[in-house]
Amino acid sequence: MAGFLVRRLGQSVIVVFGVTIITFLLTRLLPGGVARAILGPRASPLEIAAFNHENGFDLPGWQQYLCYVQQLLHGNLGFSYRLNESVGGLLGDHLPKTVLLLGVATLIALAVAIPLGVLQAVRRNRVEDYFFTSVSFALYSMPAFWIALILIQIFASPPLNLLAPIGPQGPISTYLEPDQLTA
């Protein structure tokens, strides 16, 4: 058991190391460099040099990578120049909505899956069992985004109009309404 855990931990370290290298290299391999991608094609060479110096892009690659890993270990995920906000702040702002969506989706999945599983167990090798098994295989074979588009068409458009297609925008108390409608 201890050997298994040590192997898994070693594999995890290798995977994390590989992911950090890949993400580091992908951002550095942008056409024209990071500065050109952020400042735009009309940026002067002086502006690009100042940006590169300010952000450490003029350092050797290994120093840039070590700085990148150090910032990751300290929770500094960088800055979104497109949204003009820190990535950590963006994640923190959207985390409650994401967790709520995950929780509600899990509860709905359990509320559907458990009764259907019991029905299939009780009615084994009958029409209901074959029908729900076929439906399950069909749904598993579809991409999640395709199922989401179908559900949006069903629940967020006429004649049902049960859910707002843009999602909840207000405080957390308004999130309960769509969930109550689907229950």
C-alpha positions in Angstrom: 0.0 0.0 0.0 2.8 2.4 0.9 4.6 1.6 -2.4 1.4 2.3 -4.3 1.0 5.7 -2.6 4.7 6.6 -3.3 4.3 5.7 -7.0 1.2 7.7 -7.2 2.8 10.7 -5.5 5.8 10.4 -7.9 3.5 10.3 -10.9 1.6 13.3 -9.6 4.8 15.3 -9.2 5.8 14.4 -12.8 2.4 15.4 -14.2 2.4 18.7 -12.3 5.9 19.4 -13.5 4.9 18.6 -17.1 1.8 20.8 -17.0 3.8 23.7 -15.6 6.4 23.3 -18.4 3.7 23.1 -21.1 1.7 26.1 -19.9 5.0 28.1 -19.5 6.1 27.2 -23.0 2.8 27.8 -24.6 2.6 31.4 -23.3 6.2 32.0 -24.4 5.7 30.6 -27.9 3.1 33.2 -28.9 3.8 34.7 -32.3 5.8 37.9 -31.7 6.1 37.1 -28.0 3.9 37.9 -25.0 4.5 41.6 -25.2 3.3 41.8 -28.9 0.2 39.7 -28.0 -0.7 42.0 -25.1 0.4 45.4 -26.4 -0.8 44.8 -30.0 0.8 44.9 -33.4 1.4 48.7 -33.3 3.5 48.7 -30.2 6.9 50.3 -30.6 10.1 48.4 -30.0 10.7 50.7 -27.0 7.3 49.8 -25.5 7.9 46.1 -26.1 11.4 46.3 -24.4 9.9 48.1 -21.4 7.1 45.6 -21.1 9.6 42.7 -21.3 11.8 44.2 -18.7 9.0 45.0 -16.3 7.6 41.5 -16.5 10.9 39.6 -16.6 10.7 38.4 -20.1 14.2 39.6 -20.8 15.7 37.1 -18.3 17.0 33.7 -19.4 14.3 31.1 -19.9 15.3 29.0 -16.9 15.0 32.1 -14.6 11.6 32.9 -16.1 10.4 29.3 -15.4 11.6 29.4 -11.8 9.9 32.7 -11.2 6.8 31.3 -12.8 6.8 28.3 -10.5 7.5 30.4 -7.5 4.5 32.6 -8.3 2.3 29.6 -8.8 3.4 28.1 -5.4 2.5 31.4 -3.7 -0.9 31.5 -5.3 -0.1 34.3 -7.8 -1.8 33.1 -11.0 -1.0 36.2 -12.9 -2.9 39.1 -14.4 -5.6 39.1 -17.2 -4.7 41.9 -19.4 -7.8 41.4 -21.4 -10.1 41.8 -18.3 -7.7 44.1 -16.4 -7.9 42.0 -13.3 -5.9 39.4 -11.4 -6.7 35.8 -12.4 -7.0 34.9 -8.7 -9.6 37.6 -8.3 -11.5 36.4 -11.3 -11.5 32.8 -10.0 -12.6 34.0 -6.6 -15.5 36.0 -8.0 -16.8 33.1 -10.0 -16.1 30.2 -7.6 -19.4 30.5 -5.6 -21.5 30.3 -8.8 -19.4 27.4 -10.1 -19.8 25.5 -6.8 -23.5 26.2 -6.6 -23.9 25.0 -10.2 -21.9 21.8 -9.5 -23.9 21.1 -6.3 -27.3 21.6 -7.9 -26.3 19.5 -11.0 -25.1 16.7 -8.7 -28.3 16.8 -6.7 -30.4 16.7 -9.8 -28.3 13.8 -11.3 -28.7 11.8 -8.0 -32.5 12.6 -7.9 -32.8 11.1 -11.4 -30.2 8.3 -11.3 -31.1 6.6 -8.1 -34.8 6.1 -8.8 -34.0 5.0 -12.4 -31.4 2.6 -11.1 -33.8 1.1 -8.6 -36.5 0.7 -11.3 -34.0 -1.0 -13.6 -32.9 -3.4 -10.8 -36.5 -4.2 -10.0 -37.6 -4.6 -13.6 -34.4 -6.4 -14.8 -34.5 -7.8 -18.4 -37.8 -6.1 -19.1 -38.8 -3.4 -21.5 -38.2 -0.6 -18.9 -34.7 -1.9 -18.2 -33.8 -2.1 -21.9 -35.3 1.4 -22.6 -33.4 3.2 -19.8 -30.2 1.4 -20.7 -30.5 2.5 -24.3 -31.3 6.0 -23.3 -28.3 6.0 -20.9 -25.9 4.8 -23.6 -27.2 7.4 -26.0 -26.7 10.2 -23.5 -23.3 9.0 -22.5 -22.2 9.0 -26.2 -23.2 12.6 -26.7 -20.8 15.5 -25.9 -21.9 17.4 -22.8 -22.1 20.7 -24.7 -24.6 19.1 -27.1 -26.8 17.9 -24.3 -26.6 21.4 -22.7 -27.7 23.0 -26.0 -30.7 20.6 -26.2 -31.7 21.3 -22.6 -31.4 25.1 -23.2 -33.7 24.7 -26.2 -36.2 22.8 -24.1 -36.2 24.8 -20.9 -35.2 28.3 -21.9 -37.3 28.9 -25.0 -41.0 28.8 -25.8 -43.3 27.2 -24.9 -41.8 26.4 -21.5 -39.6 29.5 -20.7 -38.7 28.0 -17.3 -35.1 29.3 -17.1 -33.4 32.5 -18.0 -31.0 31.7 -20.8 -28.3 34.1 -19.5 -28.3 32.5 -16.0 -28.7 34.1 -12.6 -27.1 37.5 -12.2 -28.3 38.6 -8.8 -27.5 37.6 -5.2 -27.4 34.0 -4.2 -31.0 34.0 -3.1 -32.1 34.3 -6.7 -30.3 31.1 -7.7 -32.9 28.9 -6.0 -35.7 29.8 -8.3 -34.5 27.9 -11.4 -33.7 24.9 -9.2 -37.2 24.9 -7.7 -38.7 25.1 -11.1 -36.8 22.0 -12.3 -37.7 19.9 -9.1 
